[in-house]
Amino acid sequence: MIIHNWFHSILNLFYPRVCAACGDSLHKNEETVCLKCRYILPRTSYELNPDNPLMQIFYGRVKFHAVTACFFFAKSGKVQRLIHQLKYKGNKEAGIFLGQQIGESIKEAPLFQGIDYLIPVPLHPKREKKRGYNQSLIIAQGISEVTGIPIGDKYLVRAVYTETQTKKSAEERFKNVKDIFELHFADELKGKHVLLIDDVLTTGATLESCAHQLENIPGIMISAATAACAGS
């Protein structure tokens, strides 16, 4: 035990274990996000509200069964740091954590029962190669760990390479993602309830574009969940 503790102390000296949300050192019994941050991360509870503000974004645009985001996203906040760690720092554990939190929030929520597949919003192969992974797929893996829902990452493909959405206006975001996705194996989704997965919901342009590819499949039910959304 002494040797084991000594080894981990030396390892932590060169590769410090820090909270992905606040940057403070993690205690021995903490993983990825410290207990303090886990307690204070700003949850939306939108999974329990069928008429929440995110659903209202899509009224008249696309018919979602349910839409939720796990956390509120604020500039320079802890949730932004988690997303940044996932997307730009190679911290897949941050994505798994976010997915697990989504999974815990929806697994008993009535609106999100009977989901057949988790469908992560795809990246273009060029961007995925550059990043090394699709952050939405990592989040979906965390959700799947908690809920047991299988991941269907073969159904949507991003066929057109586009610029990042980060600094674009709402109108530019919609133009940027219009008709950029392709649907494969549509017959397998007939009569299914699918859950689209993305990291952050802002204007909803990307999720809407994905949903338009799916909505004409007979009997399909489409819901969406993201790790974060703008809010208080």
LUMROGU-373270 format. One record per residue: x, y, z of N, C-alpha, C in turn; residue number from 1. Coordinates in Angstrom, 2 decimals. Layout:
LUMROGU-373270
X  Y  Z  X  Y  Z  X  Y  Z  NUM $
...
***
This chain:
LUMROGU-373270
0.83  -1.20  0.00  0.00  0.00  0.00  0.87  1.25  0.00  1 $
1.94  1.25  0.80  2.84  2.41  0.85  3.49  2.64  -0.50  2 $
3.95  1.53  -1.13  4.57  1.63  -2.46  3.55  2.15  -3.48  3 $
2.33  1.64  -3.39  1.25  2.06  -4.31  0.99  3.56  -4.18  4 $
0.87  4.05  -2.94  0.62  5.47  -2.71  1.79  6.33  -3.18  5 $
3.01  5.82  -2.94  4.20  6.54  -3.36  4.24  6.67  -4.88  6 $
3.91  5.57  -5.57  3.91  5.58  -7.03  2.93  6.59  -7.56  7 $
1.72  6.62  -6.99  0.70  7.56  -7.47  1.08  9.00  -7.15  8 $
1.78  9.21  -6.05  2.24  10.56  -5.71  3.26  11.05  -6.73  9 $
4.20  10.17  -7.12  5.19  10.52  -8.13  4.52  10.76  -9.48  10 $
3.59  9.89  -9.83  2.88  10.02  -11.10  2.12  11.34  -11.16  11 $
1.48  11.70  -10.05  0.70  12.93  -10.00  1.59  14.17  -10.07  12 $
2.85  14.00  -9.68  3.79  15.11  -9.74  4.07  15.50  -11.19  13 $
4.21  14.49  -12.05  4.52  14.74  -13.46  3.25  14.86  -14.31  14 $
2.19  14.17  -13.93  0.93  14.20  -14.66  -0.19  14.50  -13.66  15 $
-0.30  15.75  -13.23  -1.27  16.09  -12.18  -2.71  15.81  -12.61  16 $
-3.48  15.25  -11.71  -4.90  14.99  -11.94  -5.66  16.23  -11.49  17 $
-6.29  16.90  -12.45  -7.01  18.12  -12.10  -8.46  18.02  -12.58  18 $
-9.31  18.76  -11.94  -10.73  18.81  -12.29  -10.88  19.47  -13.65  19 $
-11.62  18.83  -14.54  -11.83  19.37  -15.89  -12.72  20.60  -15.89  20 $
-13.41  20.84  -14.77  -14.32  21.98  -14.70  -13.69  23.21  -14.05  21 $
-12.84  23.02  -13.04  -12.27  24.17  -12.32  -10.75  24.21  -12.34  22 $
-10.09  23.11  -12.67  -8.64  23.08  -12.74  -7.94  22.79  -11.43  23 $
-8.69  22.65  -10.33  -8.08  22.31  -9.05  -7.68  20.84  -9.02  24 $
-6.78  20.50  -8.14  -6.33  19.11  -8.03  -7.47  18.21  -7.57  25 $
-7.54  17.04  -8.16  -8.54  16.05  -7.75  -8.05  15.27  -6.55  26 $
-8.95  14.99  -5.63  -8.62  14.11  -4.51  -8.57  12.67  -5.01  27 $
-8.03  11.81  -4.18  -7.80  10.42  -4.58  -9.09  9.72  -5.01  28 $
-10.22  10.06  -4.38  -11.48  9.39  -4.68  -12.30  10.12  -5.74  29 $
-11.72  11.14  -6.39  -12.45  11.91  -7.39  -11.93  11.58  -8.79  30 $
-12.85  11.62  -9.76  -12.49  11.33  -11.15  -13.05  12.41  -12.06  31 $
-12.23  12.97  -12.91  -12.58  13.91  -13.98  -13.08  15.26  -13.47  32 $
-14.13  15.24  -12.67  -14.71  16.47  -12.13  -14.82  16.33  -10.62  33 $
-14.33  17.35  -9.89  -14.33  17.26  -8.43  -15.75  17.28  -7.88  34 $
-15.90  16.81  -6.65  -17.23  16.71  -6.04  -17.88  18.08  -5.89  35 $
-17.08  19.10  -5.58  -17.64  20.45  -5.43  -18.26  20.92  -6.74  36 $
-17.54  20.74  -7.84  -18.08  21.16  -9.14  -19.30  20.33  -9.53  37 $
-19.27  19.06  -9.27  -20.42  18.21  -9.59  -21.68  18.73  -8.90  38 $
-21.50  19.27  -7.70  -22.64  19.73  -6.92  -23.19  21.05  -7.44  39 $
-22.30  21.92  -7.96  -22.75  23.27  -8.32  -22.92  23.49  -9.82  40 $
-22.61  22.52  -10.66  -22.84  22.70  -12.09  -24.32  23.04  -12.33  41 $
-24.59  24.05  -13.14  -25.96  24.56  -13.30  -26.85  23.68  -14.19  42 $
-27.65  22.86  -13.58  -28.54  21.94  -14.32  -29.80  22.66  -14.78  43 $
-30.32  22.23  -15.92  -31.52  22.86  -16.47  -32.82  22.19  -15.99  44 $
-32.78  20.88  -15.80  -33.99  20.07  -15.52  -35.01  20.14  -16.66  45 $
-34.57  20.51  -17.86  -35.47  20.60  -19.00  -36.03  19.24  -19.42  46 $
-35.35  18.17  -19.03  -35.83  16.83  -19.42  -37.21  16.53  -18.84  47 $
-37.61  17.29  -17.82  -38.90  17.07  -17.17  -39.98  18.01  -17.67  48 $
-39.63  18.93  -18.55  -40.57  19.95  -19.02  -40.79  19.82  -20.53  49 $
-41.95  19.33  -20.94  -42.19  19.11  -22.37  -42.28  20.40  -23.18  50 $
-42.48  21.54  -22.51  -42.62  22.82  -23.21  -41.50  23.77  -22.79  51 $
-40.30  23.21  -22.62  -39.18  24.03  -22.16  -38.68  24.98  -23.25  52 $
-37.85  25.95  -22.90  -37.39  26.94  -23.89  -36.67  26.35  -25.10  53 $
-36.03  25.21  -24.94  -35.35  24.59  -26.08  -36.35  24.01  -27.07  54 $
-37.41  23.41  -26.57  -38.48  22.93  -27.46  -39.06  24.09  -28.25  55 $
-39.23  25.22  -27.58  -39.84  26.38  -28.22  -39.00  26.92  -29.37  56 $
-37.69  26.73  -29.29  -36.81  27.17  -30.39  -37.23  26.55  -31.71  57 $
-37.70  25.30  -31.65  -37.95  24.54  -32.88  -39.40  24.59  -33.34  58 $
-40.27  25.26  -32.61  -41.67  25.33  -33.02  -41.78  25.93  -34.42  59 $
-42.49  25.23  -35.29  -42.67  25.69  -36.66  -41.49  25.40  -37.57  60 $
-40.46  24.80  -37.04  -39.26  24.51  -37.83  -39.09  23.01  -38.04  61 $
-39.19  22.26  -36.98  -39.04  20.80  -37.06  -39.79  20.19  -35.88  62 $
-40.36  19.02  -36.07  -41.16  18.40  -35.03  -40.30  17.45  -34.20  63 $
-39.89  17.92  -33.04  -39.19  17.08  -32.08  -40.19  16.53  -31.06  64 $
-39.96  15.32  -30.63  -40.77  14.76  -29.53  -40.37  15.40  -28.21  65 $
-39.07  15.56  -27.98  -38.56  16.16  -26.76  -37.16  16.71  -27.03  66 $
-36.82  17.77  -26.33  -35.49  18.37  -26.44  -35.02  18.77  -25.04  67 $
-33.75  18.49  -24.74  -33.21  18.90  -23.46  -31.72  19.21  -23.59  68 $
-31.22  19.93  -22.61  -29.78  20.11  -22.41  -29.54  19.88  -20.93  69 $
-28.42  19.29  -20.60  -28.18  18.94  -19.21  -27.81  20.16  -18.36  70 $
-26.96  21.03  -18.90  -26.44  22.17  -18.13  -26.62  23.48  -18.88  71 $
-26.66  24.57  -18.10  -26.58  25.91  -18.68  -25.12  26.26  -18.96  72 $
-24.93  26.91  -20.08  -23.59  27.29  -20.54  -23.42  28.79  -20.35  73 $
-22.40  29.20  -19.63  -22.11  30.63  -19.45  -20.67  30.88  -19.82  74 $
-20.40  32.04  -20.41  -19.05  32.38  -20.82  -18.11  32.37  -19.63  75 $
-16.99  31.68  -19.79  -15.95  31.55  -18.75  -16.41  30.74  -17.55  76 $
-17.52  30.02  -17.68  -18.01  29.19  -16.58  -17.45  27.79  -16.62  77 $
-17.82  27.00  -15.64  -17.32  25.63  -15.51  -17.78  24.73  -16.66  78 $
-19.01  24.92  -17.10  -19.51  24.09  -18.21  -18.77  24.43  -19.50  79 $
-18.51  25.71  -19.71  -17.72  26.10  -20.89  -16.34  25.45  -20.85  80 $
-15.74  25.42  -19.66  -14.42  24.80  -19.53  -14.49  23.30  -19.87  81 $
-15.53  22.64  -19.42  -15.68  21.21  -19.74  -15.80  20.99  -21.24  82 $
-16.62  21.80  -21.90  -16.78  21.69  -23.34  -15.46  21.98  -24.05  83 $
-14.76  23.01  -23.59  -13.47  23.38  -24.18  -12.45  22.26  -24.01  84 $
-12.43  21.66  -22.83  -11.53  20.54  -22.57  -11.80  19.39  -23.54  85 $
-13.08  19.15  -23.79  -13.45  18.05  -24.69  -13.10  18.37  -26.14  86 $
-13.43  19.56  -26.60  -13.31  19.87  -28.02  -11.90  20.25  -28.45  87 $
-11.15  20.89  -27.55  -9.88  21.47  -27.98  -8.66  20.98  -27.21  88 $
-8.86  20.26  -26.11  -7.74  19.81  -25.30  -7.58  18.30  -25.27  89 $
-8.36  17.60  -26.09  -8.23  16.15  -26.16  -8.71  15.41  -24.93  90 $
-9.51  16.07  -24.09  -9.95  15.47  -22.84  -11.26  14.70  -23.06  91 $
-11.13  13.47  -23.51  -12.31  12.65  -23.77  -13.07  12.33  -22.48  92 $
-12.34  12.26  -21.36  -13.00  11.96  -20.08  -14.04  13.03  -19.75  93 $
-13.76  14.28  -20.13  -14.74  15.35  -19.91  -16.02  15.07  -20.69  94 $
-15.86  14.55  -21.92  -17.02  14.21  -22.73  -17.80  13.04  -22.18  95 $
-17.07  12.03  -21.71  -17.74  10.88  -21.08  -18.53  11.34  -19.86  96 $
-17.91  12.21  -19.06  -18.60  12.75  -17.88  -19.89  13.47  -18.28  97 $
-19.80  14.35  -19.29  -20.99  15.08  -19.73  -22.07  14.12  -20.21  98 $
-21.65  13.10  -20.95  -22.62  12.11  -21.41  -23.26  11.35  -20.26  99 $
-22.47  10.99  -19.29  -23.01  10.28  -18.12  -24.04  11.14  -17.39  100 $
-23.76  12.43  -17.30  -24.71  13.33  -16.64  -26.02  13.44  -17.42  101 $
-25.91  13.50  -18.75  -27.13  13.48  -19.58  -27.89  12.18  -19.35  102 $
-27.15  11.07  -19.36  -27.77  9.76  -19.17  -28.52  9.67  -17.86  103 $
-27.90  10.15  -16.79  -28.56  10.12  -15.48  -29.82  10.98  -15.49  104 $
-29.78  12.08  -16.22  -30.93  13.00  -16.21  -32.11  12.46  -17.01  105 $
-31.85  11.66  -18.03  -32.96  11.22  -18.89  -33.42  9.79  -18.65  106 $
-32.64  9.00  -17.91  -32.97  7.57  -17.86  -34.31  7.28  -17.20  107 $
-34.77  8.16  -16.32  -36.08  7.98  -15.70  -37.09  9.03  -16.16  108 $
-36.67  9.94  -17.03  -37.56  11.01  -17.49  -38.59  10.46  -18.47  109 $
-39.89  10.67  -18.21  -40.93  10.10  -19.08  -40.79  10.45  -20.55  110 $
-40.35  11.66  -20.86  -40.25  12.09  -22.26  -39.19  11.32  -23.04  111 $
-38.26  10.73  -22.33  -37.10  10.11  -23.00  -37.08  8.59  -22.83  112 $
-38.24  8.02  -22.66  -38.32  6.56  -22.58  -38.47  5.95  -23.98  113 $
-38.06  4.71  -24.11  -38.24  3.98  -25.36  -37.34  4.44  -26.49  114 $
-36.20  5.02  -26.16  -35.26  5.45  -27.20  -34.52  4.23  -27.75  115 $
-34.49  4.11  -29.07  -33.86  2.95  -29.71  -32.39  3.19  -30.05  116 $
-32.06  4.43  -30.45  -30.68  4.72  -30.84  -30.28  6.14  -30.41  117 $
-29.04  6.25  -30.01  -28.40  7.56  -29.84  -27.68  7.89  -31.14  118 $
-28.00  9.03  -31.74  -27.37  9.41  -33.01  -26.56  10.68  -32.79  119 $
-25.25  10.56  -32.66  -24.42  11.76  -32.48  -24.35  12.59  -33.76  120 $
-24.39  13.90  -33.60  -24.20  14.78  -34.76  -22.81  14.51  -35.33  121 $
-22.73  14.16  -36.60  -21.43  13.77  -37.16  -20.54  14.96  -37.49  122 $
-19.24  14.73  -37.43  -18.26  15.68  -37.94  -17.88  15.28  -39.36  123 $
-17.44  16.25  -40.14  -16.87  15.92  -41.44  -15.57  15.14  -41.19  124 $
-15.28  14.12  -42.01  -14.05  13.33  -41.79  -12.78  14.16  -41.67  125 $
-12.72  15.26  -42.41  -11.54  16.12  -42.35  -11.37  16.73  -40.97  126 $
-12.48  17.23  -40.38  -12.39  17.83  -39.05  -12.19  16.76  -37.99  127 $
-12.84  15.61  -38.17  -12.67  14.53  -37.19  -11.23  14.04  -37.17  128 $
-10.61  13.97  -38.34  -9.20  13.55  -38.41  -8.31  14.55  -37.69  129 $
-8.61  15.83  -37.86  -7.81  16.88  -37.22  -7.96  16.83  -35.70  130 $
-9.21  16.66  -35.23  -9.46  16.63  -33.79  -9.08  15.29  -33.18  131 $
-9.21  14.24  -33.95  -8.89  12.90  -33.46  -10.10  12.11  -33.05  132 $
-11.26  12.75  -32.96  -12.50  12.09  -32.55  -13.66  13.07  -32.75  133 $
-14.87  12.53  -32.71  -16.08  13.34  -32.75  -16.57  13.55  -31.33  134 $
-16.60  14.79  -30.86  -16.96  15.05  -29.47  -18.39  14.61  -29.16  135 $
-19.29  14.69  -30.14  -20.67  14.26  -29.91  -20.75  12.75  -29.71  136 $
-19.89  12.02  -30.41  -19.84  10.56  -30.23  -19.31  10.22  -28.83  137 $
-18.33  10.96  -28.34  -17.81  10.72  -27.00  -18.92  10.95  -25.96  138 $
-19.67  12.02  -26.14  -20.80  12.29  -25.23  -21.81  11.15  -25.30  139 $
-22.12  10.70  -26.52  -23.06  9.59  -26.69  -22.57  8.32  -25.98  140 $
-21.27  8.09  -25.98  -20.72  6.92  -25.29  -20.99  7.00  -23.79  141 $
-20.87  8.22  -23.23  -21.19  8.39  -21.81  -22.66  8.14  -21.52  142 $
-23.53  8.61  -22.41  -24.97  8.36  -22.24  -25.26  6.87  -22.30  143 $
-24.65  6.20  -23.27  -24.88  4.77  -23.46  -24.42  3.97  -22.24  144 $
-23.30  4.39  -21.63  -22.82  3.70  -20.43  -23.87  3.68  -19.33  145 $
-24.60  4.77  -19.19  -25.59  4.92  -18.11  -26.92  4.28  -18.47  146 $
-27.35  4.44  -19.72  -28.70  4.02  -20.11  -28.76  2.68  -20.81  147 $
-27.64  2.25  -21.40  -27.64  1.01  -22.18  -28.20  1.18  -23.58  148 $
-28.55  2.41  -23.98  -29.08  2.65  -25.31  -27.94  2.55  -26.33  149 $
-28.12  1.79  -27.40  -27.04  1.65  -28.38  -26.83  2.92  -29.18  150 $
-25.60  3.08  -29.67  -25.24  4.24  -30.48  -25.39  3.89  -31.96  151 $
-26.08  4.76  -32.68  -26.24  4.57  -34.12  -25.50  5.66  -34.87  152 $
-24.18  5.53  -34.96  -23.40  6.58  -35.60  -23.18  6.34  -37.09  153 $
-23.90  5.38  -37.64  -23.77  5.12  -39.07  -24.87  5.78  -39.89  154 $
-25.88  6.31  -39.22  -27.07  6.77  -39.95  -26.93  8.16  -40.55  155 $
-26.26  9.06  -39.87  -26.05  10.40  -40.41  -24.57  10.61  -40.74  156 $
-24.31  11.19  -41.88  -22.95  11.49  -42.33  -22.89  12.96  -42.73  157 $
-21.85  13.65  -42.29  -21.66  15.03  -42.72  -20.89  14.99  -44.04  158 $
-21.59  15.30  -45.11  -21.02  15.16  -46.45  -20.32  16.41  -46.95  159 $
-20.59  17.55  -46.32  -20.02  18.81  -46.76  -19.18  19.40  -45.63  160 $
-17.97  19.80  -45.96  -17.09  20.43  -44.97  -17.49  21.89  -44.81  161 $
-17.71  22.32  -43.57  -18.12  23.69  -43.30  -17.20  24.33  -42.27  162 $
-17.23  25.65  -42.24  -16.47  26.37  -41.24  -17.11  26.18  -39.87  163 $
-16.33  26.42  -38.81  -16.87  26.31  -37.46  -18.00  27.30  -37.26  164 $
-18.97  26.91  -36.41  -20.14  27.74  -36.13  -19.87  28.79  -35.06  165 $
-18.76  28.69  -34.36  -18.55  29.40  -33.10  -18.83  30.89  -33.17  166 $
-18.32  31.59  -34.19  -18.42  33.05  -34.22  -19.43  33.54  -35.26  167 $
-20.31  32.66  -35.70  -21.28  33.04  -36.72  -22.57  33.55  -36.10  168 $
-23.27  34.41  -36.83  -24.59  34.87  -36.41  -25.60  33.75  -36.60  169 $
-26.80  33.95  -36.08  -27.84  32.92  -36.21  -28.13  32.62  -37.68  170 $
-28.25  33.67  -38.49  -28.54  33.47  -39.91  -27.40  32.72  -40.59  171 $
-26.18  33.09  -40.26  -25.01  32.43  -40.85  -24.93  30.96  -40.42  172 $
-25.33  30.67  -39.20  -25.31  29.28  -38.72  -26.25  28.41  -39.54  173 $
-27.44  28.92  -39.82  -28.41  28.14  -40.59  -27.91  27.91  -42.02  174 $
-27.34  28.93  -42.63  -26.81  28.76  -43.99  -25.63  27.80  -43.99  175 $
-24.84  27.83  -42.93  -23.62  27.03  -42.85  -23.90  25.54  -42.78  176 $
-25.06  25.17  -42.22  -25.35  23.73  -42.03  -26.51  23.24  -42.90  177 $
-27.01  24.09  -43.78  -28.13  23.68  -44.62  -27.69  22.61  -45.62  178 $
-28.40  21.48  -45.59  -28.19  20.39  -46.55  -26.77  19.83  -46.54  179 $
-26.16  19.75  -45.37  -24.79  19.22  -45.31  -24.73  17.78  -44.83  180 $
-25.88  17.24  -44.40  -25.90  15.88  -43.88  -26.56  14.92  -44.86  181 $
-26.12  13.68  -44.82  -26.73  12.62  -45.62  -27.22  11.52  -44.70  182 $
-28.32  10.89  -45.09  -28.93  9.81  -44.31  -28.61  8.47  -44.96  183 $
-28.14  7.52  -44.15  -27.86  6.17  -44.62  -28.69  5.16  -43.82  184 $
-28.99  4.02  -44.43  -29.69  2.91  -43.76  -31.02  3.37  -43.16  185 $
-31.75  4.18  -43.90  -32.99  4.77  -43.39  -34.02  3.71  -43.00  186 $
-34.07  2.60  -43.73  -35.07  1.56  -43.45  -34.95  1.02  -42.03  187 $
-33.74  1.03  -41.48  -33.53  0.50  -40.13  -34.13  1.41  -39.06  188 $
-34.48  2.63  -39.43  -35.00  3.59  -38.46  -36.52  3.73  -38.53  189 $
-37.18  2.96  -39.36  -38.64  3.03  -39.44  -39.27  2.65  -38.09  190 $
-40.14  3.51  -37.61  -40.84  3.24  -36.36  -39.99  3.36  -35.12  191 $
-38.79  3.93  -35.23  -37.87  4.01  -34.08  -37.93  5.39  -33.42  192 $
-37.52  5.41  -32.16  -37.35  6.67  -31.43  -35.84  6.91  -31.34  193 $
-35.38  7.99  -31.95  -33.95  8.27  -31.96  -33.68  9.55  -31.17  194 $
-32.51  9.60  -30.57  -32.08  10.76  -29.78  -30.83  11.34  -30.41  195 $
-30.96  12.54  -31.00  -29.81  13.24  -31.55  -28.96  13.80  -30.41  196 $
-27.64  13.68  -30.54  -26.72  14.11  -29.48  -25.76  15.15  -30.03  197 $
-25.61  16.27  -29.30  -24.62  17.29  -29.66  -24.05  17.88  -28.38  198 $
-23.01  18.70  -28.53  -22.37  19.26  -27.33  -23.11  20.48  -26.79  199 $
-23.36  21.48  -27.64  -24.01  22.71  -27.18  -25.14  23.08  -28.13  200 $
-26.28  23.48  -27.57  -27.40  23.97  -28.37  -27.44  25.49  -28.25  201 $
-27.30  26.17  -29.39  -27.40  27.64  -29.40  -28.63  28.03  -30.23  202 $
-28.47  28.17  -31.53  -29.62  28.49  -32.38  -30.44  27.26  -32.73  203 $
-29.85  26.08  -32.60  -30.54  24.85  -33.00  -30.36  24.51  -34.46  204 $
-29.54  25.27  -35.18  -29.39  25.08  -36.63  -28.89  23.68  -36.99  205 $
-27.88  23.20  -36.27  -27.30  21.90  -36.60  -28.29  20.78  -36.32  206 $
-28.95  20.81  -35.17  -29.92  19.77  -34.85  -31.08  19.80  -35.83  207 $
-31.52  20.99  -36.23  -32.61  21.08  -37.20  -32.21  20.46  -38.53  208 $
-30.99  20.73  -38.97  -30.52  20.18  -40.23  -30.47  18.65  -40.18  209 $
-30.02  18.11  -39.04  -30.01  16.66  -38.85  -31.43  16.10  -38.87  210 $
-32.33  16.77  -38.15  -33.70  16.28  -38.04  -34.40  16.27  -39.39  211 $
-34.10  17.24  -40.24  -34.73  17.27  -41.57  -34.35  16.05  -42.40  212 $
-33.19  15.49  -42.16  -32.79  14.27  -42.87  -33.55  13.04  -42.37  213 $
-34.02  13.12  -41.13  -34.66  11.96  -40.51  -36.18  11.99  -40.57  214 $
-36.77  13.18  -40.66  -38.19  13.34  -40.37  -39.13  12.66  -41.36  215 $
-38.66  12.33  -42.54  -39.53  11.68  -43.52  -39.51  10.16  -43.43  216 $
-38.76  9.60  -42.49  -38.75  8.15  -42.29  -40.08  7.75  -41.65  217 $
-40.80  6.78  -42.22  -42.10  6.41  -41.68  -42.04  6.00  -40.20  218 $
-42.90  6.62  -39.41  -43.06  6.23  -38.01  -41.95  6.67  -37.08  219 $
-40.99  7.46  -37.56  -39.87  7.83  -36.70  -40.29  8.88  -35.67  220 $
-39.67  8.82  -34.49  -39.84  9.82  -33.46  -38.46  10.38  -33.16  221 $
-38.31  11.70  -33.18  -36.99  12.32  -33.03  -36.97  13.19  -31.78  222 $
-35.99  12.95  -30.94  -35.71  13.79  -29.78  -34.26  14.25  -29.85  223 $
-33.89  15.17  -28.98  -32.53  15.69  -29.00  -32.06  16.00  -27.58  224 $
-30.77  15.79  -27.34  -30.18  16.11  -26.05  -28.77  16.64  -26.27  225 $
-28.44  17.70  -25.56  -27.09  18.25  -25.63  -26.52  18.38  -24.23  226 $
-25.22  18.53  -24.16  -24.59  18.69  -22.85  -24.94  20.04  -22.25  227 $
-25.07  21.07  -23.11  -25.27  22.41  -22.58  -26.10  23.26  -23.53  228 $
-26.62  24.35  -22.99  -27.33  25.35  -23.77  -27.09  26.70  -23.11  229 $
-27.34  27.76  -23.87  -27.21  29.10  -23.30  -28.29  29.31  -22.25  230 $
-27.96  30.07  -21.24  -28.96  30.32  -20.20  -28.34  30.96  -18.99  231 $
-29.11  30.91  -17.88  -28.69  31.59  -16.65  -27.68  30.76  -15.90  232 $
***
